Amino acid sequence: MGVGMILSIIAMVVSAIMKTKRRDLANSNTPVDMSAMWLVPQFVLLGLTEAFNGIGQLEFYYSELPNSMASLVMVMFTMSMAVASLVASLLSFN
């Protein structure tokens, strides 16, 4: 999970740099010639972050909780991911 947290920090720094660059280009009153490929590095890093954090969390839960709670842990983990995705999609509308 530590690797996931470090990757999360790096992803946010890359995202901030890209957003600053895109904003500066938009404010320069020149035609903006940027492709969607500028978003690939930050999305790759965010995907790796999610993979490292998710796997680390599930392994931690399975190692610390009794076996009788395995299905409950999986349900709670997937529900938290679903709620986080819903909140993120609601925030993107604004």
C-alpha positions in Angstrom: 0.0 0.0 0.0 3.0 2.3 0.5 3.9 2.0 -3.2 0.4 2.9 -4.1 0.5 6.0 -1.9 3.8 7.1 -3.4 2.4 6.5 -6.9 -0.7 8.5 -5.9 1.5 11.5 -5.0 3.4 11.2 -8.3 0.2 11.0 -10.2 -1.2 14.1 -8.6 2.1 16.0 -9.4 2.0 14.9 -13.0 -1.7 15.9 -13.2 -1.0 19.3 -11.8 1.8 19.9 -14.3 -0.3 18.8 -17.2 -3.3 20.9 -16.0 -1.0 24.0 -15.7 0.4 23.4 -19.2 -3.1 23.0 -20.7 -4.4 26.2 -18.9 -1.4 28.2 -20.0 -2.0 27.1 -23.6 -5.7 28.0 -23.4 -4.9 31.4 -22.0 -2.3 32.3 -24.7 -5.0 33.2 -27.3 -3.3 30.9 -29.8 -4.9 27.8 -31.4 -4.5 24.9 -28.9 -3.1 21.9 -30.6 -3.1 19.3 -27.8 -4.2 15.7 -28.1 -5.7 13.4 -25.5 -2.4 11.6 -25.3 -1.4 14.3 -22.7 -3.7 12.5 -20.3 -2.2 9.1 -20.7 0.7 9.4 -18.1 -1.6 10.5 -15.3 -4.2 7.9 -16.0 -1.5 5.1 -16.2 -0.2 6.3 -12.8 -3.6 6.4 -11.3 -4.4 2.9 -12.6 -1.2 1.6 -11.0 -2.1 3.4 -7.8 -5.5 1.8 -7.7 -4.0 -1.7 -8.4 -1.4 -1.4 -5.7 -3.8 0.0 -3.1 -6.6 -2.4 -3.8 -4.5 -5.5 -3.7 -2.7 -4.3 -0.6 -5.9 -3.5 1.2 -7.5 -6.9 0.3 -4.4 -8.8 1.4 -4.3 -6.8 4.7 -8.0 -7.5 5.4 -7.7 -11.2 4.6 -4.6 -11.6 6.8 -6.0 -9.7 9.8 -9.7 -10.7 9.9 -11.1 -14.2 10.5 -12.0 -16.4 7.5 -15.7 -16.2 8.3 -15.6 -12.5 7.4 -14.0 -12.9 3.9 -17.2 -12.3 2.0 -18.1 -9.4 4.2 -14.7 -7.8 3.5 -15.1 -8.2 -0.2 -18.5 -6.7 -0.2 -17.4 -3.7 1.9 -14.4 -3.2 -0.4 -16.4 -3.3 -3.6 -19.1 -1.1 -2.0 -16.6 1.5 -1.0 -15.2 1.5 -4.6 -18.7 1.9 -6.0 -19.5 4.8 -3.7 -16.2 6.5 -4.5 -16.9 6.1 -8.3 -20.4 7.5 -7.9 -19.1 10.5 -5.9 -16.3 11.1 -8.5 -18.8 11.0 -11.4 -21.2 13.4 -9.6 -18.3 15.8 -9.0 -17.3 15.7 -12.6 -20.6 17.2 -13.6 -19.8 20.5 -11.9 
